[in-house]
């Protein structure tokens, strides 16, 4: 029984570490692609008066992936924006944990709705076989960013919800 718990804990830890690697390196790579393409476009426009819609389209798609993975990174670090003024009026640890639990429940509901909508949108994009205007890329590769980001944020939010429930019960 104890051995099974250790293996489950280890598997969950490996799962979350893998997600963190995808988030960190994926957002960094998307950021680098976007920065390189935008700067290259500016440089070529200023030096030889050359413009490429293809580069701008790739930079735009990279930025979407970067945003969604960066949201997941912020969720992993539990550092996303929040209304922190309420915490100033709450003095007990137990009440602060309860407030975090309420925030995490609200966030979970919002993320579930967002992820469900993203999956519906992705299914529609796949069914309609939409392609990008310039490069003719399948648009599902872009819309997949919303699904991946939503799922990652949902996993982190549920993790922190469980953590704050545990802390609340301990205090």
C-alpha positions as CSV (number, residue, x, y, z in Angstrom):
1,X,0.0,0.0,0.0
2,X,2.8,2.5,0.9
3,X,4.8,1.5,-2.1
4,X,1.8,2.2,-4.4
5,X,1.4,5.6,-2.8
6,X,5.0,6.4,-3.4
7,X,4.8,5.3,-7.1
8,X,1.6,7.4,-7.6
9,X,3.2,10.4,-6.0
10,X,6.3,10.0,-8.2
11,X,4.2,9.6,-11.3
12,X,2.2,12.7,-10.5
13,X,5.4,14.6,-9.8
14,X,6.9,13.5,-13.2
15,X,3.7,14.5,-14.9
16,X,3.7,18.0,-13.5
17,X,7.5,18.4,-14.2
18,X,6.9,17.4,-17.8
19,X,4.1,20.0,-18.1
20,X,6.4,22.6,-16.5
21,X,9.1,21.8,-19.1
22,X,6.6,22.1,-21.9
23,X,5.3,25.4,-20.5
24,X,8.7,26.9,-19.9
25,X,10.5,25.9,-23.1
26,X,7.4,26.2,-25.2
27,X,6.7,29.8,-24.2
28,X,10.4,30.6,-24.5
29,X,10.6,29.2,-28.0
30,X,7.4,30.9,-29.1
31,X,8.8,34.2,-27.7
32,X,12.1,33.8,-29.5
33,X,10.4,32.9,-32.8
34,X,8.2,36.0,-32.5
35,X,11.0,38.3,-31.5
36,X,13.3,37.1,-34.3
37,X,10.6,37.4,-37.0
38,X,9.4,40.8,-35.9
39,X,12.9,42.2,-35.6
40,X,13.9,40.7,-38.9
41,X,10.8,42.2,-40.6
42,X,11.6,45.6,-39.1
43,X,15.3,45.4,-40.2
44,X,14.4,44.3,-43.7
45,X,11.7,46.9,-44.1
46,X,14.1,49.7,-43.0
47,X,17.2,48.5,-45.0
48,X,15.9,47.1,-48.3
49,X,12.2,48.0,-48.1
50,X,11.2,44.4,-48.1
51,X,8.0,43.2,-46.3
52,X,6.8,39.6,-45.7
53,X,3.3,38.8,-44.7
54,X,4.4,35.3,-44.0
55,X,6.8,36.3,-41.3
56,X,4.2,38.5,-39.7
57,X,1.6,35.7,-39.7
58,X,4.1,33.2,-38.1
59,X,5.0,35.9,-35.5
60,X,1.3,36.4,-34.7
61,X,0.7,32.6,-34.3
62,X,3.9,32.3,-32.2
63,X,2.6,35.1,-29.9
64,X,-0.7,33.3,-29.4
65,X,1.2,30.2,-28.3
66,X,3.5,32.3,-26.1
67,X,0.5,34.0,-24.4
68,X,-1.3,30.8,-23.6
69,X,1.8,29.0,-22.3
70,X,2.8,32.1,-20.3
71,X,-0.7,32.1,-18.7
72,X,0.0,28.4,-17.7
73,X,3.4,29.4,-16.3
74,X,1.8,32.1,-14.2
75,X,-0.8,29.6,-13.0
76,X,1.9,27.1,-12.2
77,X,3.7,29.7,-10.1
78,X,0.3,30.9,-8.6
79,X,1.4,34.4,-9.5
80,X,-1.4,35.5,-11.9
81,X,-3.2,38.8,-11.2
82,X,-5.6,38.9,-8.3
83,X,-7.6,41.3,-6.2
84,X,-5.1,41.3,-3.3
85,X,-6.9,44.1,-1.3
86,X,-9.1,41.5,0.4
87,X,-6.1,39.8,2.0
88,X,-5.2,43.1,3.8
89,X,-8.5,42.9,5.8
90,X,-8.1,39.2,6.7
91,X,-5.8,38.4,9.5
92,X,-6.2,34.7,10.3
93,X,-4.4,32.0,8.3
94,X,-7.5,29.9,8.2
95,X,-9.6,32.8,6.7
96,X,-6.9,33.5,4.1
97,X,-6.9,29.8,3.1
98,X,-10.6,29.9,2.8
99,X,-10.4,33.0,0.6
100,X,-7.9,31.2,-1.6
101,X,-10.2,28.2,-1.8
102,X,-13.1,30.4,-3.0
103,X,-10.8,32.1,-5.5
104,X,-9.6,28.8,-6.8
105,X,-13.2,27.5,-7.2
106,X,-14.2,30.5,-9.1
107,X,-11.1,30.3,-11.3
108,X,-11.7,26.6,-11.9
109,X,-15.3,27.3,-13.1
110,X,-14.0,30.0,-15.4
111,X,-11.2,27.9,-16.8
112,X,-13.5,24.9,-17.3
113,X,-15.8,27.1,-19.4
114,X,-12.9,28.6,-21.3
115,X,-11.4,25.2,-22.0
116,X,-14.7,23.7,-23.1
117,X,-15.3,26.6,-25.4
118,X,-11.8,26.2,-26.8
119,X,-12.3,22.5,-27.5
120,X,-15.6,23.3,-29.2
121,X,-13.9,26.0,-31.3
122,X,-11.1,23.6,-32.2
123,X,-13.5,21.0,-33.3
124,X,-15.3,23.5,-35.5
125,X,-12.0,24.7,-37.0
126,X,-11.0,21.1,-37.8
127,X,-14.4,20.3,-39.3
128,X,-14.4,23.4,-41.5
129,X,-10.7,22.9,-42.5
130,X,-9.8,26.5,-42.1
131,X,-6.4,27.6,-43.3
132,X,-4.4,30.8,-42.6
133,X,-4.5,33.5,-45.3
134,X,-0.9,33.8,-46.2
135,X,0.9,30.5,-45.4
136,X,-2.1,28.3,-45.8
137,X,-1.4,26.6,-42.4
138,X,-4.1,24.5,-40.8
139,X,-5.6,26.9,-38.2
140,X,-6.2,24.0,-35.8
141,X,-2.4,24.4,-35.0
142,X,-3.1,27.9,-33.7
143,X,-6.4,27.2,-31.9
144,X,-4.8,24.2,-30.2
145,X,-2.9,26.7,-28.1
146,X,-6.1,27.7,-26.3
147,X,-6.9,24.1,-25.5
148,X,-3.4,23.3,-24.3
149,X,-3.1,26.5,-22.3
150,X,-6.6,26.0,-20.8
151,X,-5.8,22.4,-19.8
152,X,-2.5,23.3,-18.2
153,X,-4.1,26.2,-16.3
154,X,-6.9,23.9,-15.1
155,X,-4.4,21.3,-13.9
156,X,-2.4,23.9,-11.9
157,X,-5.6,25.5,-10.5
158,X,-6.9,22.2,-9.3
159,X,-3.5,21.4,-7.8
160,X,-3.6,24.7,-5.8
161,X,-7.2,24.2,-4.9
162,X,-6.3,20.8,-3.3
163,X,-3.2,22.4,-1.7
164,X,-5.3,25.2,-0.1
165,X,-8.0,22.8,1.1
166,X,-5.3,20.7,2.7
167,X,-3.8,23.8,4.4
168,X,-7.2,25.0,5.5
169,X,-7.9,21.6,7.1
170,X,-4.5,21.6,8.9
171,X,-5.0,25.1,10.4
